[in-house]
Amino acid sequence: MGDCARPRAGPPQAPHARSGKRLFTILAPILYAVHRLLYNGIRAPRRHGPRAPHRRPMSTTVRPGIAVTADGPFDPAAVRAADYCEIRADLWPGGPAEALARIAASPRPVVFTCRTAAEGGRFRGSDAERAPLFARARDLGAALVDIELRSALLRRGVAAGWPVLASLHDFAGPVEDIPDLLRTARDEGAAAAKIVSTARSIADVVALRHALDEPAPLPAAMFAMGPCGIPSRILALTWGSLLSYAAAETPAAPGQLTLSLYTELYGDARTLPAHIALAGVERDLWPAARAANRLCAQRRLGARAVPYPDAAPADFPAIIDILGAQAVLDIRRIEGAGWRCAVHRAHMQPATHSASTLDAALDEALSALSANREEGA
């Protein structure tokens, strides 16, 4: 083959061009590696050895529901009737370590609580002792860890990535400045808030209802303790609260219902489209509530009976106009003459129904309500 088959030599390269090419050849792999690290993130090296403990998948969204409070070993089947399981490590007979071990046994997402004595709990240690408990609960997959809003541990927990339920409990009376407290919880980075007051009157329940009507800066659970607060526990989700709480066995707070009683009266309902208030039989309104709810179901009234302990006739207009009751049944036992049930409705004179037994008096009152509803339709 002649010279024409040989590639022609190009012009000689300058020395600086040859050195630039060598520099690019050296730097290219390094630049590519940096690009990969920035794009994919730096991954920790894989470690060989024992596998990490099983974690329950964490919930990214907290949905409204009922949390059953467990202060000791529980029956998983019973917990399934609720939406969450609150594990109270401060009340657990075997101590917090044993309570942590029960997180994996819960068939429902767990709210892990270790309440301090200052807010009604029994944990008397320091925040330095509580911090590892919350961290471990988070690692085991607790949906929320309940930390007091006024605790310095809240900010530490948020910084560590714990799903914090910032809580405040007042056993003396109503909580003031709820909007400010909710904003503080949001600004601290809490996932949700829980504000629990003590209702001393129906007026306190009305104030709580107004607070729930206001837009909240973060998901918030609000209800009231004490006998007057019972309707706020039953109607909490109806009024827009994130959570309500029921006891697995022994109530952990004043006015708390057991989950079995709630289920007996309201089934699996979480919100009540309509309700009828029960008042007048001192504080033991549960027999009347059982009878009235059974009769409401039989008559297909579409409403459920809710006890309002300590409610006086002066409270009935607010119970109807603000708290949303269709009517108030004022139930009185007449010595030697059976029972009397006065039906109070908005803008109407009370209608009184008497009978020899509680069931019969309630039946007459609910029958009249049903007839009035059909006439209105």
Residue pairs with C-beta under 8 A, 6 or more apart in sequence:
53 139
53 140
54 104
55 139
55 140
55 141
56 103
56 104
56 110
56 140
56 141
56 142
57 141
58 138
58 141
58 143
58 163
59 109
59 143
59 163
62 143
62 144
62 163
62 191
62 192
62 219
62 242
63 83
64 83
64 237
64 241
64 242
64 243
64 270
65 82
65 83
65 84
65 237
65 243
65 270
66 82
66 83
66 84
66 237
66 243
66 244
66 245
66 246
66 259
66 262
66 270
67 82
67 83
67 84
67 85
67 86
67 111
67 243
67 244
67 245
67 246
68 74
68 78
68 79
68 81
68 82
68 84
68 85
68 86
68 108
68 245
68 246
68 247
68 248
68 259
69 86
69 88
69 245
69 246
69 247
69 248
69 252
69 256
70 79
70 85
70 86
70 87
70 88
70 102
70 248
71 88
71 91
71 92
71 248
71 249
71 250
71 252
72 91
72 92
72 93
72 249
73 102
74 85
74 102
74 105
74 106
74 248
76 105
76 106
76 107
78 248
78 259
78 260
79 85
79 106
79 107
79 108
79 248
80 107
80 108
81 259
81 263
81 268
82 108
82 246
82 259
83 108
83 109
83 270
84 108
84 109
84 110
84 111
84 143
84 243
85 106
85 107
85 108
85 109
85 110
85 111
86 110
86 111
86 112
86 113
86 146
86 245
87 99
87 102
87 103
87 106
87 110
87 111
87 112
87 113
87 142
88 99
88 113
88 114
88 115
88 121
88 252
89 95
89 96
89 99
89 100
89 112
89 113
89 114
89 123
89 133
90 96
90 113
90 114
90 115
90 116
90 121
90 122
90 123
91 121
91 122
91 252
92 98
92 99
96 114
96 123
96 133
99 112
100 112
100 133
100 136
100 137
100 140
103 110
103 112
103 137
103 140
103 141
103 142
104 140
104 141
109 142
109 143
109 144
110 137
110 141
110 142
110 143
110 144
111 142
111 143
111 144
111 145
111 146
111 165
111 243
112 133
112 134
112 137
112 142
112 144
112 145
112 146
113 121
113 145
113 146
114 121
114 123
114 130
114 133
114 134
114 146
115 121
115 122
115 123
115 146
115 148
116 123
116 124
116 148
116 151
117 123
117 124
118 148
119 148
119 167
119 168
119 169
120 169
120 171
120 253
123 130
127 151
127 152
127 153
130 153
131 153
131 156
131 157
134 145
134 147
134 153
134 157
134 162
135 160
135 162
137 145
138 145
138 160
138 161
138 162
138 163
142 163
143 163
144 163
144 164
144 165
144 191
144 192
145 157
145 162
145 163
145 164
145 165
146 164
146 165
146 167
146 194
147 153
147 154
147 157
147 162
147 164
147 165
147 166
147 167
148 154
148 166
148 167
148 168
149 166
149 167
149 168
149 181
149 184
149 185
149 188
149 190
149 193
150 168
154 164
154 166
154 188
154 190
155 188
155 189
157 164
158 164
158 188
158 189
158 190
159 189
163 191
164 189
164 190
164 191
164 192
165 190
165 191
165 192
165 193
165 194
165 221
166 184
166 185
166 188
166 190
166 192
166 193
166 194
167 193
167 194
167 195
167 196
168 175
168 181
168 194
168 195
168 196
169 196
169 225
170 196
170 197
170 198
171 198
171 225
171 254
172 198
173 197
173 198
173 200
173 204
174 197
174 198
174 199
174 200
174 204
174 207
174 208
174 224
175 181
175 195
175 196
175 197
178 195
178 211
178 222
179 211
179 214
181 193
181 195
182 193
182 195
182 216
182 217
182 218
182 220
183 217
185 192
185 193
185 217
185 218
185 220
186 193
186 217
186 218
190 218
191 218
191 219
192 218
192 219
192 220
192 221
192 242
193 216
193 218
193 219
193 220
193 221
194 220
194 221
194 222
194 242
194 243
195 211
195 220
195 221
195 222
196 221
196 222
196 223
196 224
196 225
196 253
197 204
197 208
197 224
197 225
197 229
198 204
198 224
198 225
198 226
198 229
198 254
199 205
199 208
199 224
199 225
199 226
199 228
199 229
199 232
200 226
200 228
201 228
201 310
201 315
202 228
202 308
202 310
202 311
202 312
202 315
202 318
202 319
202 323
203 315
203 318
204 224
204 228
204 229
205 224
205 228
205 229
205 231
205 232
205 323
206 318
206 322
206 323
208 222
208 223
208 224
208 232
209 232
209 239
209 322
209 323
210 322
211 222
212 222
212 239
212 240
212 241
213 239
213 240
219 242
220 241
220 242
221 236
221 241
221 242
221 243
221 244
222 236
222 241
223 229
223 232
223 233
223 236
223 241
223 244
223 245
224 232
224 233
224 255
225 253
225 254
225 255
225 256
226 254
226 255
227 254
227 255
227 283
227 309
227 310
228 255
228 308
228 309
228 310
228 311
229 254
229 255
230 255
230 257
230 307
230 308
230 309
231 277
231 306
231 307
231 308
231 323
232 239
233 244
233 245
233 246
233 255
233 256
233 257
234 244
234 257
234 262
234 266
234 272
234 306
234 307
235 272
235 275
235 306
235 323
235 324
236 243
236 244
237 243
237 244
237 270
237 271
238 271
238 272
238 275
238 324
245 252
245 253
245 256
246 256
246 257
246 258
246 259
246 261
246 262
247 256
247 257
247 258
247 259
248 258
248 259
249 258
251 257
251 258
261 286
264 290
265 289
265 290
265 293
265 304
265 305
266 272
266 293
266 304
269 304
272 303
272 304
272 306
273 302
273 303
274 301
274 302
274 303
274 304
274 326
275 303
275 304
275 305
275 306
275 324
275 325
275 326
276 292
276 296
276 301
276 303
276 304
276 305
276 306
276 325
276 326
276 327
276 328
276 329
276 366
276 369
277 305
277 306
277 307
277 308
277 311
277 316
277 319
277 320
277 323
277 325
277 327
277 328
277 329
278 285
278 288
278 289
278 292
278 305
278 306
278 307
278 308
278 328
278 329
278 331
279 285
279 307
279 308
279 309
279 311
279 312
279 315
279 316
279 319
279 328
279 329
279 330
279 331
280 311
280 329
280 330
280 331
280 332
281 287
281 288
281 331
281 332
281 333
282 309
283 309
283 310
285 307
285 308
285 309
285 331
286 307
287 358
288 305
288 307
288 329
288 331
288 358
288 362
289 305
289 306
289 307
291 358
291 359
291 362
292 305
292 329
292 362
292 366
293 304
293 305
295 359
295 362
295 363
295 366
296 303
296 304
296 305
296 366
299 366
299 367
299 370
301 366
301 369
301 370
301 373
303 326
305 329
306 325
308 315
308 319
308 328
311 319
311 328
313 330
313 344
316 328
316 330
316 344
317 346
319 325
319 328
320 326
320 327
320 328
320 344
320 345
320 346
321 346
326 345
326 369
327 343
327 344
327 345
327 369
328 343
328 344
329 341
329 342
329 343
329 344
329 362
329 365
330 341
330 342
330 343
330 344
330 350
331 339
331 340
331 341
331 358
331 361
331 362
332 339
332 340
332 341
332 342
333 339
333 358
334 340
334 354
337 354
338 354
338 355
338 356
338 357
338 360
338 361
339 354
339 355
339 356
339 357
339 358
339 360
339 361
340 352
340 353
340 354
340 361
341 352
341 353
341 354
341 355
341 361
341 362
341 364
341 365
342 350
342 351
342 352
342 353
343 350
343 351
343 352
343 353
343 365
343 368
343 369
344 350
345 372
351 365
351 368
353 361
353 364
353 365
353 368
354 361
354 364
355 361
355 363
355 364
